[in-house]
Amino acid sequence: MLPEESWFQDITRSIEPRPTGAVFFMLRPCLHPFAEVIMHIVVNGRTLDAAPGQTLHGLIVTMGLDPCVVVAELNGNIVPGAKFEDTALHDGDRLELLSFVGGG
């Protein structure tokens, strides 16, 4: 059996008959061996997908923002700009980002 076929067998073993005679899939939490794991992070009220190991600095840059003019609140705590590169993000984190705009 090829490694990529094992996930299919896990799913097909989960087929159970319903009392009505219909068949349904009861999916178990199993990942395809080649699937990429994704974290879900809420940024300014919107859920974003991020790669595991993503830092706050990396996310800010990926979003096209300048880290020098961004204020970040992670899970209710203000993160100083000097700590952006050292701050790892985790699945389920809630992040608020504000950037300053000058003008007159």
PyRosetta script that sets phi, psi and omega in degrees:
from pyrosetta import init, pose_from_sequence

init()
pose = pose_from_sequence("MLPEESWFQDITRSIEPRPTGAVFFMLRPCLHPFAEVIMHIVVNGRTLDAAPGQTLHGLIVTMGLDPCVVVAELNGNIVPGAKFEDTALHDGDRLELLSFVGGG")
pose.set_psi(1, 134.6)
pose.set_omega(1, 177.1)
pose.set_phi(2, -76.1)
pose.set_psi(2, 149.7)
pose.set_omega(2, -178.3)
pose.set_phi(3, -59.7)
pose.set_psi(3, -32.9)
pose.set_omega(3, -178.3)
pose.set_phi(4, -73.0)
pose.set_psi(4, -10.3)
pose.set_omega(4, 178.9)
pose.set_phi(5, -89.0)
pose.set_psi(5, -14.8)
pose.set_omega(5, -174.9)
pose.set_phi(6, -65.7)
pose.set_psi(6, -35.5)
pose.set_omega(6, 179.7)
pose.set_phi(7, -63.8)
pose.set_psi(7, -35.1)
pose.set_omega(7, -179.5)
pose.set_phi(8, -67.3)
pose.set_psi(8, -39.3)
pose.set_omega(8, 178.6)
pose.set_phi(9, -65.7)
pose.set_psi(9, -36.9)
pose.set_omega(9, 177.1)
pose.set_phi(10, -60.7)
pose.set_psi(10, -40.5)
pose.set_omega(10, -179.2)
pose.set_phi(11, -70.6)
pose.set_psi(11, -46.2)
pose.set_omega(11, -175.7)
pose.set_phi(12, -68.1)
pose.set_psi(12, -26.9)
pose.set_omega(12, 175.5)
pose.set_phi(13, -69.4)
pose.set_psi(13, -17.5)
pose.set_omega(13, -177.4)
pose.set_phi(14, -88.4)
pose.set_psi(14, 1.1)
pose.set_omega(14, 179.8)
pose.set_phi(15, -70.4)
pose.set_psi(15, 126.1)
pose.set_omega(15, -179.6)
pose.set_phi(16, -130.7)
pose.set_psi(16, 141.4)
pose.set_omega(16, 177.6)
pose.set_phi(17, -74.0)
pose.set_psi(17, 141.4)
pose.set_omega(17, 174.5)
pose.set_phi(18, -87.2)
pose.set_psi(18, 160.5)
pose.set_omega(18, 178.0)
pose.set_phi(19, -57.3)
pose.set_psi(19, -26.0)
pose.set_omega(19, -178.8)
pose.set_phi(20, -80.2)
pose.set_psi(20, -5.8)
pose.set_omega(20, -178.7)
pose.set_phi(21, 96.3)
pose.set_psi(21, -10.6)
pose.set_omega(21, 178.7)
pose.set_phi(22, -74.9)
pose.set_psi(22, 159.0)
pose.set_omega(22, 178.0)
pose.set_phi(23, -111.7)
pose.set_psi(23, 137.0)
pose.set_omega(23, 177.4)
pose.set_phi(24, -136.9)
pose.set_psi(24, 159.4)
pose.set_omega(24, 178.8)
pose.set_phi(25, -95.3)
pose.set_psi(25, 130.2)
pose.set_omega(25, 172.7)
pose.set_phi(26, -109.7)
pose.set_psi(26, 96.5)
pose.set_omega(26, -173.3)
pose.set_phi(27, -75.5)
pose.set_psi(27, 130.4)
pose.set_omega(27, 174.6)
pose.set_phi(28, -88.8)
pose.set_psi(28, 154.1)
pose.set_omega(28, 177.9)
pose.set_phi(29, -73.1)
pose.set_psi(29, 82.7)
pose.set_omega(29, 176.8)
pose.set_phi(30, -127.2)
pose.set_psi(30, 143.4)
pose.set_omega(30, -179.5)
pose.set_phi(31, -106.5)
pose.set_psi(31, 145.2)
pose.set_omega(31, 171.6)
pose.set_phi(32, -60.5)
pose.set_psi(32, 139.3)
pose.set_omega(32, -175.7)
pose.set_phi(33, -57.3)
pose.set_psi(33, -24.8)
pose.set_omega(33, -177.9)
pose.set_phi(34, -103.7)
pose.set_psi(34, 9.0)
pose.set_omega(34, -178.9)
pose.set_phi(35, -74.7)
pose.set_psi(35, 145.7)
pose.set_omega(35, 177.6)
pose.set_phi(36, -89.8)
pose.set_psi(36, 132.9)
pose.set_omega(36, 179.0)
pose.set_phi(37, -80.3)
pose.set_psi(37, 136.6)
pose.set_omega(37, -177.9)
pose.set_phi(38, -126.8)
pose.set_psi(38, 141.1)
pose.set_omega(38, 173.6)
pose.set_phi(39, -96.9)
pose.set_psi(39, 150.4)
pose.set_omega(39, 175.0)
pose.set_phi(40, -112.3)
pose.set_psi(40, 122.2)
pose.set_omega(40, -178.1)
pose.set_phi(41, -125.1)
pose.set_psi(41, 136.9)
pose.set_omega(41, 177.8)
pose.set_phi(42, -94.0)
pose.set_psi(42, 117.3)
pose.set_omega(42, -179.9)
pose.set_phi(43, -118.1)
pose.set_psi(43, 117.0)
pose.set_omega(43, -179.0)
pose.set_phi(44, 50.7)
pose.set_psi(44, 41.0)
pose.set_omega(44, 175.9)
pose.set_phi(45, 86.5)
pose.set_psi(45, -3.8)
pose.set_omega(45, -179.8)
pose.set_phi(46, -114.7)
pose.set_psi(46, 138.2)
pose.set_omega(46, 179.3)
pose.set_phi(47, -81.2)
pose.set_psi(47, 127.9)
pose.set_omega(47, 177.5)
pose.set_phi(48, -120.3)
pose.set_psi(48, 150.6)
pose.set_omega(48, 173.8)
pose.set_phi(49, -92.9)
pose.set_psi(49, 138.4)
pose.set_omega(49, 178.7)
pose.set_phi(50, -139.6)
pose.set_psi(50, 151.9)
pose.set_omega(50, 178.4)
pose.set_phi(51, -75.2)
pose.set_psi(51, 145.3)
pose.set_omega(51, 176.2)
pose.set_phi(52, -58.6)
pose.set_psi(52, 143.3)
pose.set_omega(52, -179.5)
pose.set_phi(53, 87.1)
pose.set_psi(53, 0.1)
pose.set_omega(53, 179.8)
pose.set_phi(54, -63.5)
pose.set_psi(54, 137.3)
pose.set_omega(54, 175.6)
pose.set_phi(55, -97.9)
pose.set_psi(55, 164.6)
pose.set_omega(55, 177.5)
pose.set_phi(56, -60.5)
pose.set_psi(56, -43.7)
pose.set_omega(56, 178.3)
pose.set_phi(57, -59.4)
pose.set_psi(57, -46.8)
pose.set_omega(57, 179.8)
pose.set_phi(58, -59.9)
pose.set_psi(58, -41.5)
pose.set_omega(58, 179.7)
pose.set_phi(59, -66.0)
pose.set_psi(59, -42.8)
pose.set_omega(59, -179.6)
pose.set_phi(60, -61.7)
pose.set_psi(60, -44.2)
pose.set_omega(60, 179.1)
pose.set_phi(61, -66.0)
pose.set_psi(61, -41.7)
pose.set_omega(61, 178.4)
pose.set_phi(62, -60.1)
pose.set_psi(62, -33.2)
pose.set_omega(62, 179.8)
pose.set_phi(63, -79.6)
pose.set_psi(63, -0.5)
pose.set_omega(63, 178.0)
pose.set_phi(64, 80.9)
pose.set_psi(64, 19.4)
pose.set_omega(64, -179.9)
pose.set_phi(65, -100.9)
pose.set_psi(65, 155.5)
pose.set_omega(65, 177.1)
pose.set_phi(66, -92.1)
pose.set_psi(66, 115.2)
pose.set_omega(66, -178.1)
pose.set_phi(67, -58.8)
pose.set_psi(67, -22.0)
pose.set_omega(67, -178.9)
pose.set_phi(68, -70.3)
pose.set_psi(68, -22.0)
pose.set_omega(68, -177.4)
pose.set_phi(69, -117.9)
pose.set_psi(69, 19.8)
pose.set_omega(69, -178.3)
pose.set_phi(70, -111.1)
pose.set_psi(70, 137.8)
pose.set_omega(70, 170.9)
pose.set_phi(71, -109.0)
pose.set_psi(71, 133.1)
pose.set_omega(71, -176.4)
pose.set_phi(72, -121.9)
pose.set_psi(72, 137.0)
pose.set_omega(72, 173.1)
pose.set_phi(73, -120.5)
pose.set_psi(73, 117.1)
pose.set_omega(73, -178.0)
pose.set_phi(74, -111.5)
pose.set_psi(74, 115.5)
pose.set_omega(74, -179.9)
pose.set_phi(75, 52.7)
pose.set_psi(75, 40.5)
pose.set_omega(75, 175.7)
pose.set_phi(76, 87.6)
pose.set_psi(76, -0.3)
pose.set_omega(76, -179.0)
pose.set_phi(77, -117.8)
pose.set_psi(77, 132.8)
pose.set_omega(77, 176.6)
pose.set_phi(78, -69.2)
pose.set_psi(78, 132.9)
pose.set_omega(78, 177.6)
pose.set_phi(79, -106.7)
pose.set_psi(79, 120.0)
pose.set_omega(79, 177.7)
pose.set_phi(80, -62.8)
pose.set_psi(80, 145.7)
pose.set_omega(80, -179.1)
pose.set_phi(81, -55.2)
pose.set_psi(81, -33.8)
pose.set_omega(81, 179.9)
pose.set_phi(82, -66.3)
pose.set_psi(82, -17.7)
pose.set_omega(82, -178.0)
pose.set_phi(83, -99.6)
pose.set_psi(83, -0.5)
pose.set_omega(83, -177.1)
pose.set_phi(84, -55.7)
pose.set_psi(84, -45.6)
pose.set_omega(84, -176.3)
pose.set_phi(85, -70.4)
pose.set_psi(85, -24.0)
pose.set_omega(85, -178.4)
pose.set_phi(86, -94.4)
pose.set_psi(86, -5.6)
pose.set_omega(86, -175.5)
pose.set_phi(87, -93.4)
pose.set_psi(87, 108.9)
pose.set_omega(87, 178.4)
pose.set_phi(88, -81.9)
pose.set_psi(88, 142.9)
pose.set_omega(88, 176.6)
pose.set_phi(89, -97.7)
pose.set_psi(89, 150.7)
pose.set_omega(89, -178.6)
pose.set_phi(90, -129.9)
pose.set_psi(90, 158.4)
pose.set_omega(90, 178.9)
pose.set_phi(91, -55.8)
pose.set_psi(91, 129.9)
pose.set_omega(91, 177.7)
pose.set_phi(92, 91.0)
pose.set_psi(92, -2.2)
pose.set_omega(92, 178.5)
pose.set_phi(93, -62.1)
pose.set_psi(93, 148.4)
pose.set_omega(93, 176.2)
pose.set_phi(94, -114.1)
pose.set_psi(94, 123.7)
pose.set_omega(94, -173.2)
pose.set_phi(95, -127.5)
pose.set_psi(95, 133.7)
pose.set_omega(95, 173.4)
pose.set_phi(96, -116.4)
pose.set_psi(96, 126.6)
pose.set_omega(96, 178.9)
pose.set_phi(97, -118.7)
pose.set_psi(97, 132.3)
pose.set_omega(97, 176.8)
pose.set_phi(98, -126.2)
pose.set_psi(98, 140.3)
pose.set_omega(98, 173.9)
pose.set_phi(99, -125.4)
pose.set_psi(99, 145.8)
pose.set_omega(99, -178.4)
pose.set_phi(100, -88.7)
pose.set_psi(100, 138.1)
pose.set_omega(100, 178.2)
pose.set_phi(101, -124.8)
pose.set_psi(101, 125.7)
pose.set_omega(101, 179.3)
pose.set_phi(102, -89.4)
pose.set_psi(102, 161.6)
pose.set_omega(102, 177.9)
pose.set_phi(103, 165.6)
pose.set_psi(103, 178.4)
pose.set_omega(103, -178.9)
pose.set_phi(104, -162.9)
pose.dump_pdb("model.pdb")
